[in-house]
């Protein structure tokens, strides 16, 4: 099995988040104790599986394939998870609930980074594209093309109009 793992540390260094297939585990760095598991759920809480949720024509909030990228917001209140299912989910770290589910990439999400002011996020994917996301709301505001293969990293540049993206 070709499992991909993602890991990130929150801005103040107190929490670590790591992918666990479809879920994200969050631990306390100092004690090593588990704090929270972020996992998909149905908007209709009486439905306990994704299949039941879809049959009831309700939205599944979470990923359908493995989590491949993670990023904490600068204030540590939001954790973004990107997936092989092409989606990005913005989770409230305190409650473990989905704040904004988002779609935009056409292939696996490879990397993500928040702007230092917390008002925007960049993601790069195996679709050879970079997407910009507005926060709050988790809406894609732009996409950038030019890479010939997977975008392996994303970073905000030295001024407002610059982003940096490595790839093959």
Protein Blocks (a to p, Z undefined) as FASTA:
>chain_A
ZZdddddddfkopaccddehjbccdddfklopafbdcddddfblkbmbfklmmmnopace
ddfbdcfbdcddfklpaccdddfkopacdddfklopafbdcdfbfbdcfbdcddfklpac
cdddfkopacddddehjpafbdcehiabdcfbdcddfbfkbccdddZZ
